[in-house]
Amino acid sequence: MTNRDVGDIRQRCEALQTDFFSRRALIIAANRGPVTFDKAEDGSLQFQRGGGGLVTALTGLIQHIDATWIACAQTDADATWREGNAPLTESGHTIRVQFLAPEASTYEGYYNVIANPLLWFLQHSMWDVPRAPVIDRATWRAWEEGYVVVNRLFAEAIARQVRAFSRPTLVMLQDYHLYLAPRFLRDKMRRRERPTLLHFIHIPWPGPEYWRILPPAMRQAILEGLCAVDVLGFQTQEDGLNFLRTCESHLPRAYVKYKQGRVWYRNHATHVRDFPISIDVEALKVLARSNEVAGYRSEIEKLVSDRKLILRVDRSEPSKNIIRGFQAFEEMLEHYPEHRGRVKFLAILVPSRLDVDEYQDYLGELMAAAGRVNATYGDSQWEPVRVLVGENYPRAVAALQVYDALLVNAIADGMNLVAKEGPTVNQRDGALILSERAGACQQLESGATVISPCDVYATAEALHQALTMPAEKRREHASRLRWLIEQEDIAAWLCRQLESVVELKL
């Protein structure tokens, strides 16, 4: 795809956005807001813009729209500030932000018991079912006094804001934290005042068999909530199909039309679509050219020396399958000894949810796995594996520029955007080894080496092939990946959702 083609797509999206929101207002509802406030030493409130694709996508919109973002307060300063116009860009564009401040115990049950880990582990197929989860009285209390309560708070806040607008409103709900809010909202508002509801789920949706882990009352409440929206978006076609199958299996009186991608329930149609989320390609390229990234790149090149580089960039959580990645590297070194001393495996890991026992245990286990590889194959001249733990995005971007092989072998993942970030900035025509269960596989499989995440042998073979791939084939695959990523960036992700609302005449 040429720069002109990308520019044409961007112009069409901008025109659609301008026309769409000239007649409509927008409400975003998500657990986290686009900004976070903290108290300075002098007592004043200072803010930091949030990261993530949703904030990035919205930044290009706000000059055209009347928008409000409703979220849970993440800091005491958020709760103090409560609501108002918050700056979102350096040029001075603002968005109205409203922070909800549930009681600490309520938020704890909603977020740290139900959303994480119960729903997160379920949707990533991570529960060791013979042992966990244990849904006891405390879990039910967290559901009823936490998850249900916070979802009602969101529904009430959205309803108030919809009524405050003088024109039709699009409500974009985000992710697994707010599964119940759409039904509460629909039941709360009269038909003529109801907004258009679009709910996007950023994580995988497993098949109906796995949803039997949840008690029927929880499961049905979640499905009823999601079947109250007008458009329900998933990362992949398979996720959407699994949702339709789950409704057919577990939602009494739901009528599912697979060909149309539609669920009819309680006299309402929910249209199921896939909207693979992406990255801000241009913003990433700008960052990659920065002096800060250049400095980190020099450090990484010195660390790697003249060796080839296998890289992974992940959060330190079980779904990312980090231990099997180290085991595959170990197997490659065993079966292909010509790589010993000539390759470096660099793992850049962001600590994740270390207050959850399973995550803390996993970090210890993966460090032990890396240590075993080093103890078995390393010597005073060569450290096979280096693990860097910490949140440092410029350092990660620097490493992405210089890998020879990028390993993305998640057990299950909504998208795994590093699979798109890597090929975008890499300067060595590096190969992408991609799990078939990462959401990015749907778009990128034609330019990647696709592996089953539990198959350590196949992953080892893929690593060997990536390191020995002829230069021409590497260039061909890298070029294809860049083309696939650039034609569907974060702006296109938002555009496709708006196009669905228009096409369905909602």
C-alpha positions in Angstrom: 0.0 0.0 0.0 1.3 3.4 -1.0 1.3 6.5 1.2 -1.3 7.9 -1.1 -3.6 4.9 -0.5 -3.2 5.2 3.2 -3.9 8.9 2.9 -7.1 8.3 0.9 -8.4 5.8 3.6 -7.6 8.3 6.3 -9.4 11.1 4.5 -12.5 9.0 4.0 -12.5 8.1 7.7 -12.1 11.7 8.7 -15.0 12.7 6.4 -17.2 9.9 7.9 -16.4 11.0 11.4 -17.1 14.6 10.7 -20.4 13.8 9.1 -21.4 11.2 11.7 -20.8 13.4 14.7 -22.2 16.6 13.2 -25.6 15.2 14.2 -24.6 13.0 17.2 -22.9 13.2 20.6 -20.5 10.6 21.9 -20.2 8.9 25.3 -17.2 6.6 26.0 -17.7 4.3 29.0 -14.6 2.4 30.3 -13.1 1.4 33.6 -10.2 3.8 33.0 -10.4 7.3 31.8 -8.3 9.2 29.2 -6.5 11.1 31.9 -5.4 10.5 35.5 -5.0 13.2 38.1 -2.5 13.4 41.0 -1.9 16.0 43.6 1.3 18.1 43.3 3.4 19.1 46.3 1.7 22.5 46.3 -1.7 20.9 46.5 -2.7 21.6 42.9 -4.0 18.8 40.6 -1.9 17.7 37.7 -2.9 15.3 35.1 -1.3 12.7 32.9 -2.8 11.5 29.6 -3.6 7.8 29.5 -2.0 5.5 27.0 -3.8 2.9 24.8 -5.4 2.7 21.4 -8.8 4.1 22.6 -7.3 7.4 23.8 -5.3 7.6 20.6 -8.3 7.0 18.4 -10.4 9.6 20.2 -7.7 12.2 20.0 -8.3 12.6 16.2 -12.0 12.9 16.8 -12.5 15.5 19.5 -12.2 18.5 17.3 -15.4 17.3 15.6 -17.5 16.0 18.5 -19.4 16.7 21.7 -17.9 13.9 23.8 -18.0 12.7 27.4 -15.8 9.9 28.9 -17.2 8.2 32.0 -14.7 6.1 34.0 -13.9 4.9 37.5 -11.6 7.1 39.5 -8.1 5.5 39.7 -6.6 8.0 42.3 -7.9 10.1 45.2 -7.2 13.1 43.0 -9.5 11.7 40.3 -12.3 11.4 42.9 -11.6 14.9 44.1 -11.7 16.4 40.6 -14.8 14.4 39.8 -15.8 15.9 36.4 -15.1 18.7 34.0 -13.2 19.4 30.8 -9.7 17.7 30.7 -7.0 18.6 28.1 -6.4 15.7 25.7 -3.9 17.2 23.2 -1.1 19.7 23.3 -3.0 21.9 21.0 -5.6 22.5 23.7 -8.5 20.2 22.6 -10.5 18.9 25.6 -12.9 16.2 26.5 -15.5 16.2 29.3 -14.5 13.5 31.8 -16.7 12.2 34.6 -15.1 10.0 37.3 -17.3 7.6 39.3 -16.1 7.0 42.8 -17.6 3.7 44.2 -16.6 2.7 47.8 -13.2 1.0 48.0 -14.8 -2.3 49.0 -17.2 -2.1 46.1 -14.5 -1.4 43.6 -12.4 -4.2 45.1 -15.2 -6.7 44.5 -16.0 -5.4 41.0 -12.4 -5.2 39.7 -10.1 -7.5 41.8 -12.5 -10.4 42.4 -14.9 -10.5 39.4 -13.4 -8.6 36.4 -9.9 -9.7 37.4 -9.3 -12.6 37.8 -12.7 -14.4 37.4 -13.8 -13.1 34.0 -10.2 -12.4 32.7 -9.0 -15.9 33.5 -12.2 -17.4 32.0 -12.0 -15.6 28.7 -8.4 -16.4 28.3 -9.1 -20.1 29.1 -6.6 -20.0 31.9 -8.5 -21.6 34.8 -7.1 -24.9 36.1 -10.6 -26.2 36.4 -10.1 -29.2 38.7 -8.7 -26.7 41.3 -10.0 -23.2 40.4 -12.0 -21.1 40.4 -13.8 -21.6 43.7 -17.0 -19.6 43.5 -17.9 -19.2 47.2 -20.0 -16.8 49.3 -17.2 -14.2 49.0 -17.3 -14.4 45.2 -21.1 -14.0 45.2 -20.8 -11.0 47.5 -18.3 -9.4 45.2 -20.6 -10.0 42.3 -23.7 -8.6 44.0 -22.1 -5.8 46.0 -19.3 -5.0 43.6 -19.7 -5.9 39.9 -23.5 -5.3 39.8 -23.3 -2.1 41.8 -20.5 -0.5 39.7 -22.3 -1.5 36.4 -25.4 0.2 37.8 -23.4 3.3 38.6 -22.2 3.4 35.0 -25.7 2.9 33.6 -27.1 5.8 35.8 -24.3 8.1 34.8 -24.7 7.3 31.1 -28.4 7.9 31.3 -28.0 11.3 32.9 -25.5 12.3 30.3 -27.7 11.1 27.4 -30.6 13.2 28.7 -28.3 16.2 29.0 -27.5 16.1 25.3 -29.9 17.7 22.9 -29.2 15.3 20.1 -28.9 11.6 19.4 -26.0 9.9 21.2 -23.7 7.0 20.4 -22.5 5.2 23.6 -19.3 3.2 23.1 -18.8 0.8 26.1 -15.5 -0.9 26.5 -14.6 -4.4 27.6 -15.4 -7.0 30.2 -15.7 -4.6 33.1 -19.1 -3.3 31.9 -21.0 -6.4 30.7 -24.1 -5.6 32.8 -24.4 -1.9 32.1 -26.1 -2.0 28.7 -29.2 -3.9 30.1 -29.4 -1.7 33.1 -29.3 1.4 30.8 -31.8 0.0 28.4 -34.3 -0.8 31.2 -33.8 2.6 32.7 -34.6 4.7 29.6 -37.8 5.1 27.6 -37.6 3.8 24.0 -37.6 7.2 22.3 -34.7 8.5 24.5 -32.4 5.5 24.3 -29.0 6.0 22.7 -27.3 3.7 20.1 -25.2 1.3 22.1 -21.9 -0.1 20.8 -19.9 -2.4 23.0 -16.4 -3.5 22.1 -14.7 -6.4 23.8 -10.9 -6.3 23.8 -10.2 -9.8 25.0 -11.1 -13.3 23.6 -14.5 -14.9 23.9 -14.2 -18.7 24.4 -16.8 -21.2 23.3 -20.0 -22.0 25.2 -18.5 -25.1 27.0 -16.0 -22.9 28.9 -18.7 -20.5 30.0 -20.2 -23.3 32.0 -17.5 -22.5 34.6 -19.7 -19.6 35.7 -22.9 -20.2 37.6 -26.1 -19.9 35.4 -27.2 -16.6 37.1 -23.9 -14.8 36.4 -23.7 -16.3 32.9 -27.2 -15.3 32.0 -26.8 -11.7 33.4 -23.7 -11.2 31.3 -25.4 -12.4 28.1 -28.5 -10.4 28.8 -26.4 -7.3 29.3 -24.5 -7.8 26.0 -27.7 -8.6 24.1 -29.0 -5.1 25.1 -26.5 -3.4 22.8 -27.0 -2.6 19.1 -23.6 -3.5 17.8 -21.3 -5.9 19.7 -17.7 -5.8 18.5 -15.0 -8.4 18.9 -11.3 -8.7 17.9 -11.8 -11.7 15.5 -14.5 -13.5 13.6 -14.0 -16.6 15.8 -14.7 -14.5 19.0 -18.0 -13.3 17.4 -19.0 -16.8 16.4 -18.2 -18.1 19.9 -20.5 -15.4 21.3 -23.4 -16.4 19.0 -22.8 -20.1 20.1 -22.8 -19.1 23.7 -26.1 -17.2 23.4 -27.6 -20.2 21.6 -26.5 -22.6 24.4 -27.0 -20.5 27.5 -29.5 -17.7 26.9 -33.1 -19.0 26.9 -35.4 -17.5 24.3 -32.5 -16.0 22.3 -32.9 -16.4 18.5 -29.5 -16.6 16.8 -29.0 -15.9 13.1 -25.4 -17.0 12.2 -25.4 -15.9 8.6 -26.5 -12.3 9.6 -24.4 -12.3 12.8 -27.4 -11.3 14.8 -29.0 -12.3 18.2 -32.7 -11.4 18.7 -33.6 -11.3 22.4 -36.4 -9.5 24.3 -37.6 -7.9 21.1 -34.2 -6.4 20.3 -31.5 -7.2 17.7 -27.8 -7.2 18.6 -25.5 -7.2 15.6 -22.2 -9.1 16.2 -19.2 -7.9 14.2 -15.4 -8.1 14.3 -13.3 -4.9 14.5 -9.7 -5.9 14.9 -8.1 -3.1 16.9 -4.7 -1.7 15.8 -2.0 0.8 16.5 -1.3 4.5 15.7 1.2 3.8 12.9 2.4 7.4 12.4 2.7 8.2 16.1 4.8 5.0 16.6 7.1 5.9 13.7 7.6 9.4 15.2 8.5 7.9 18.6 10.9 5.4 16.9 12.8 8.3 15.4 13.3 10.1 18.7 16.6 10.6 20.5 15.4 8.7 23.5 14.7 5.6 21.5 18.1 6.0 19.7 19.8 6.0 23.1 18.1 2.8 24.2 18.9 1.2 20.8 22.6 1.8 21.3 22.4 0.1 24.7 20.6 -2.9 23.2 23.0 -3.3 20.3 25.9 -3.3 22.7 24.1 -6.0 24.8 23.5 -8.2 21.8 26.8 -7.4 20.1 27.2 -9.3 16.8 24.7 -12.0 17.7 21.2 -12.4 16.2 18.3 -11.3 18.4 15.2 -13.2 19.4 12.9 -10.7 21.1 9.6 -10.8 23.1 7.9 -7.8 24.6 5.0 -8.7 26.9 3.3 -8.1 30.2 4.4 -10.7 32.8 1.2 -12.7 32.9 0.4 -16.3 32.4 -1.7 -15.8 29.2 1.4 -14.6 27.4 3.0 -18.1 27.6 6.5 -16.8 28.4 7.8 -20.0 30.0 7.1 -22.1 26.9 8.9 -19.5 24.9 12.1 -20.0 27.0 11.6 -23.8 26.7 11.4 -23.6 22.9 14.6 -21.6 22.8 16.2 -24.2 25.0 15.0 -26.9 22.7 16.4 -25.0 19.7 19.8 -24.7 21.3 19.8 -28.5 22.0 18.8 -29.6 18.5 20.6 -26.9 16.6 23.9 -26.4 18.4 25.2 -24.1 15.7 23.1 -21.3 17.3 25.0 -21.6 20.6 26.9 -18.4 21.3 25.5 -16.8 18.2 22.0 -15.7 19.3 20.6 -13.7 22.2 17.0 -14.1 23.6 15.9 -10.7 25.1 12.6 -10.7 27.0 11.3 -7.2 27.9 8.5 -7.7 30.4 6.1 -5.2 32.0 5.1 -6.2 35.6 1.4 -7.0 35.6 -1.2 -7.4 38.4 1.4 -8.5 41.0 -1.2 -8.2 43.7 -2.8 -11.3 42.2 -1.1 -14.5 43.5 -1.2 -16.3 40.2 0.6 -13.4 38.5 3.3 -13.0 41.2 3.9 -16.8 41.1 4.2 -16.7 37.3 6.9 -14.0 37.4 9.0 -16.2 39.7 8.5 -19.2 37.5 9.5 -17.5 34.3 12.6 -16.0 35.9 13.5 -19.6 37.0 12.9 -20.9 33.5 15.3 -18.3 32.0 17.9 -19.1 34.7 17.8 -22.8 33.7 18.6 -22.0 30.1 21.5 -19.8 31.1 22.8 -22.4 33.6 22.6 -25.2 31.0 24.0 -23.4 27.9 25.6 -20.2 29.0 29.3 -19.5 29.9 31.5 -16.6 30.9 31.4 -15.3 27.3 27.7 -15.8 26.5 24.4 -15.3 28.4 21.7 -16.9 26.3 18.7 -15.2 27.9 18.4 -11.7 29.3 15.2 -10.6 31.1 14.5 -6.9 31.6 11.5 -6.2 33.9 10.0 -2.7 34.0 7.6 -0.4 32.2 9.7 1.5 29.6 8.0 1.8 26.2 10.8 3.7 24.4 13.2 0.9 25.4 10.8 -1.7 24.0 10.4 0.3 20.7 14.2 0.4 20.4 14.4 -3.4 20.8 11.6 -3.8 18.2 13.8 -2.0 15.7 16.6 -4.6 15.8 15.1 -8.0 16.3 15.8 -10.9 13.9 12.9 -12.9 15.3 9.9 -11.6 17.3 8.2 -14.3 19.4 4.5 -13.7 20.1 3.2 -17.1 21.4 0.3 -16.2 23.6 -2.0 -18.9 24.9 -4.9 -16.6 24.2 -5.0 -12.9 23.5 -7.5 -10.3 22.4 -5.1 -8.8 19.8 -1.5 -8.6 21.1 -0.5 -5.3 19.5 3.2 -6.0 19.8 2.7 -8.2 16.7 1.8 -5.0 14.8 4.2 -2.6 16.5 7.2 -4.9 15.8 6.9 -5.1 12.0 6.1 -1.4 11.8 9.4 -0.2 13.2 11.8 -3.1 12.6 14.7 -2.3 10.4 16.1 -5.8 9.9 13.3 -7.5 8.1 12.8 -9.5 11.2 10.5 -12.6 11.2 7.3 -12.8 13.2 6.5 -16.0 15.0 2.8 -15.7 15.9 0.4 -17.8 18.0 -2.7 -19.0 16.2 -4.6 -17.9 19.3 -3.4 -14.3 19.3 -6.1 -12.0 17.8 -3.5 -10.5 15.4 -3.3 -13.9 13.6 -6.5 -13.2 11.7 -4.9 -10.3 9.9 -1.2 -11.2 9.9 -0.9 -14.9 9.3 0.1 -14.5 5.6 3.3 -12.7 6.7 4.1 -14.7 9.9 5.1 -18.1 10.9 2.1 -19.4 12.8 2.5 -21.8 15.7 0.3 -23.6 18.2 1.1 -21.9 21.6 1.5 -25.2 23.5 3.7 -26.9 20.9 7.2 -26.2 22.2 8.8 -28.4 19.5 7.1 -26.5 16.6 8.0 -23.2 18.3 11.7 -24.3 18.5 11.6 -25.2 14.8 10.0 -21.8 14.0 12.8 -20.0 15.9 15.4 -21.9 13.9 13.7 -21.2 10.6 13.4 -17.5 11.4 17.2 -17.3 12.2 18.1 -19.1 8.9 15.5 -17.7 6.5 16.9 -16.4 3.2 17.1 -12.6 3.0 14.7 -12.3 0.1 12.0 -14.3 1.9 12.5 -12.2 5.0 12.0 -9.0 3.0 8.9 -10.4 1.3 7.3 -11.3 4.7 8.3 -8.1 6.4 6.9 -6.0 3.5 3.6 -7.9 3.6 3.3 -7.4 7.3 3.9 -3.6 7.1 1.2 -3.4 4.3 -1.3 -5.3 6.3 -0.8 -3.2 9.4 -0.7 0.2 7.7 -4.0 -0.3 5.8 -5.9 -0.9 9.0 -4.5 1.4 11.7 -6.3 2.7 14.8 -8.2 5.3 12.9 -9.5 2.6 10.5 -10.6 0.5 13.6 -12.8 3.3 14.8 -14.0 4.1 11.3 -15.3 0.5 10.8 -17.4 0.7 13.9 -19.0 4.0 12.7 -19.6 2.4 9.3 -21.4 -0.5 10.9 -23.7 1.9 12.7 -24.5 3.8 9.5 -25.0 0.6 7.4 -27.4 -0.9 9.9 -29.3 2.4 10.0 -29.1 2.6 13.8 
